[in-house]
Amino acid sequence: MTITAYRRRRAARGHQHRTRALYYAALVVLAVYSIGPLVIFVFASLKSEATLAADPLSLPTHPLWSNFRQAWDQANLGTGLRNSAIITLGTVAGVCVIAGCAAHAMARLDLPGAGMVTAYLLAVTALPIQLFLVPLFFLWSHLGLYNNLLGVIIIYWAIYSPFATLLLRSYMLSIPRDYEAAARMDGAGELSVLRRITLPLAAPGFVTIALVSGLAAWNEFLLAVTFLQSSNVQPISIALYSFQQGYTQNYALISAAGVVMLIPMVTFFLLLQRRFVAGLTAGGLGG
């Protein structure tokens, strides 16, 4: 090896090391940007109201774990968690069934006007829900679905199913048709093909739409506060209102209740993040 070639290889290695260092530095900055507010949020939940007002960014020198017990009792977080769990699980189950059937029909069957349906779903996802609040309020009041968990779940089905259908359709388009052709040659019907072939192969896509719709239903506030008025049916996102006292709010207790609200969804996301990323990148919105 000549001296010139050795210097070139050494320079190339140095360039690779510098590039890698820049990548790691960017990742560290992004991690701090993402995790930093959560850490401050947790610190705020362990402070007294006076300490939080005096220095909101400092470490809690004397952690007040009693904030969580006080927030739990004052906001009735147990009932809120139960209602949020019912709403979220009901939303996820319905969205998976609706989007799964619709995406299978759009991706695997020769439907007339499939392009028009896709354009309609894209247009629907762009409409703000505020446009439908007043007519929905009167309609749900007449149907007996106002102040009812099922009523909110049905609205969430309608809101989250179009995007889930588009995402799942794109994922199903990437699945080879050879498996379905072999199953049909063996005499399998359309429902059998959907249940035995399409659903197992599209499992990462279903995990993706389940996480997206579940997180959205868990954190949704506007529809919940509009259609759920009784304290025994309100989700945990509305329970944070109970810390408002006149024109002041106890932000330490709000932070403690917020941490309780975050734990279930963060844990659920961390357990399924690999499948979520795989389904999101494989599905996209192409095709």
Salt bridges, closest charged atoms under 4 A:
ASP73 OD1 - ARG69 NH1 3.93
GLU180 OE2 - ARG108 NE 2.63
GLU180 OE1 - ARG184 NH1 3.52
GLU190 OE2 - HIS104 NE2 3.14
GLU190 OE2 - ARG184 NH2 2.76
